[in-house]
Amino acid sequence: MKTTATGALVFVALIFILATWGKNAGLGGWTGYVAAAAEAGMVGALADWFAVTALFRHPLGLPIPHTAIIPTKKDQLGTTLGSFVGENFLSGDVVRARLHALGIGARLGAWLAEPAHADRVTAELSTALRGALTVLRDSDVQAVVGEAITRRADSAEIGPGIGKTLDKVVADGAHHRAVDLVCARAADWLVLHSDSVMDAVEGGAPGWTPRFVDRKVGERVYKELLRFVTEMRDMPAHPARGAIDRFLADFAADLQSDTDTRARVERMKSDLLARSEVQDVIASAWASVRTMIISAAEDDRSELRLRARASLLSLGSRLATDSRLQGKVDGWLEDAAVYVVTTYREEITSLISETVASWDAESTSRKIEANIGRDLQFIRINGTVVGALAGLLIYTVAQALGA
């Protein structure tokens, strides 16, 4: 295109030379019109060549003011471009209006409602989940989890809560099954270990008592103990059961209102949490959870992935048909986008200006010229043609007025 534009200049220059020679040789008045048109065409071609060249470099290498505009003003152009983008593309109103027109909620719903797309999203989420769990260090997570659980347990008083629960259990009689189980197991144990009970009684007798007396006492104690436990097992209205009920009710009340009891429970809780065995259990819980999640994420038929897929399909169907939900999703996205562009607009625009500033001036000028230079060369060609027509018109008017 440069060759074509320069060729047009050379062409009108040759016509000017020939027309001037013909005019001087007396070939006729028409040569003056041709010479005037060619002369004006040369002026237009040279002027537009200067204008186009001045954008990218100094014409003929001369440091003429206000030339080589792009290399000289590159940084200023980058700043201006960044400001233009920030004001016209990153304003809250523009972003909100554009996102609202897109109707992302309805589009997202229609897309998620397709089973193939739900499968794809589920697979991608599973991959991301596995990647995140792989990157996390078990020791760090275990420390965080252990600290969180311990801190939460230390900060919360458990006595009143246990007391309310126990009070409700006693009121509902839900503890009766536990008492039944203890009585049954105690009766069975006494039947199986009668000799041990009698030996224990005999071992605690004074040394001066005869052995047969100790034996009789042991047998009597064992029989009474077995009778007592059996009666408790078989009689729901046994007085001992009532005593247990009253004890539990009183204990539940003390847990809620008695300061000493609540303080003792808190001390016991702190001692229990401080034990290394408890901390090891808390820390090992993360390893179990991590293994379970990874296994579920890798198995495409696991309950986790099936539920995730079903939830995505359900969400897609609702988004595709529920206009209120679509409006909520669109509103959330618009608010999020507006927050980002208004909060980080300067950082985004500075990225443009800093990137332009980092470019080499000469290289940038050559790249821009290579991309838009073809159209700029048409300016030179048009200048040649328009200049020639303007010169012909001016010469014609001048001749007409002179006549």
ABEGO torsion letter per residue (X at the ends): XAAAAAAAAAAAAAAAAAAAAAAAAGAEAAAAAAAAAAAAAAAAAAAAAAAAAAAABBBGGBBBBGBGAAAAAAAAAAAAAAAAAAAAAABAAAAAAAAAAAGAAAAAAAAAABAAAAAAAAAAAAAAAAAAAAABBAAAAAAAAAAAAAAAAAABBAAAAAAAAAAAAAAAGAAAAAAAAAAAAAAAAAAAAAAAAAAAAAAABBAABBAAAAAAAAAAAAAAAAAAAAAAAABAABAAAAAAAAAAAAAAAAAAABAAAAAAAAAAAAAAAABAAAAAAAAAAAAAAAAAAAAAAABAABAAAAAAAAAAAAAAAAAAABAAAAAAAAAAAAAAAAAAAAAAAAAAAAAAAAAAAABBAAAAAAAAAAAAAAAAAAAAAAAAAAAAAAAAAAAAAAAAAAX
